[in-house]
Amino acid sequence: MDKKETRTYTLVLVSKISLRYKRSQMKIQQMAFMLMALTLFFVLIGLIFMAVQLSGVRESATNLERENAEKLIMKLANSPEFSCGESFGTAKIDCVDFDKIIVFRDMVSDYSKFWGVADIEIVKLYPEASQTTCSYRNYPDCKTTRIYSENVKKKPPISNFVSLCRKDVVNEEVLEICELARINIRYEDQR
């Protein structure tokens, strides 16, 4: 082999090696980009999964808060401060004594943090009454009795139905009068 052939052979060999080197470098870059794309894909999948899970947690928290509020309403209606007890013959469930409530609402400051709510009110539904807030002057011909209220931003009310009972004298006879009402409670909106 002479020098010219050796040189040509060397150039061909170098160009083949150079071409292989370039191809190898290209494959390494392709692999790096594929790994980056795959990582980005899994990160996006993870973010979507977390967003779905968080929305489920928010919904569960809302449902749990509503359930706790409904239990609190029943607890309020059957508490000694609200309930009819046995003052109407037999013990009644979900019966609120209207006479007690009118007196109790003036002493509610002692209970301000006891219930953990921002607002408690009782609204008489049936029979229809005037659209007034209850006071000693218009009792029992009123519609809404606000028992407790804080001056804060509040969430929408959660309510449940109760019997609103009172004693009244008609023709010198003491009668038990029960009406349909709704207890509304509202929590503070901390958003």
Secondary structure, DSSP 8 states (H G I E B T S, - for coil): --HHHHHHHHHHHHHHHHHHHHHHHHHHHHHHHHHHHHHHHHHHHHHHHHHHHHHHHHHHHHHHHHHHHHHHHHHHHTSTTTB-TTTTSS--TTEEEHHHHHHHTTSGGGGTTTS--SEEEEEEEES---S-B--TTTTTS-SEEEEEE-SS-B---EEEEEEEEEEEEETTEEEEEEEEEEEEEE-B---
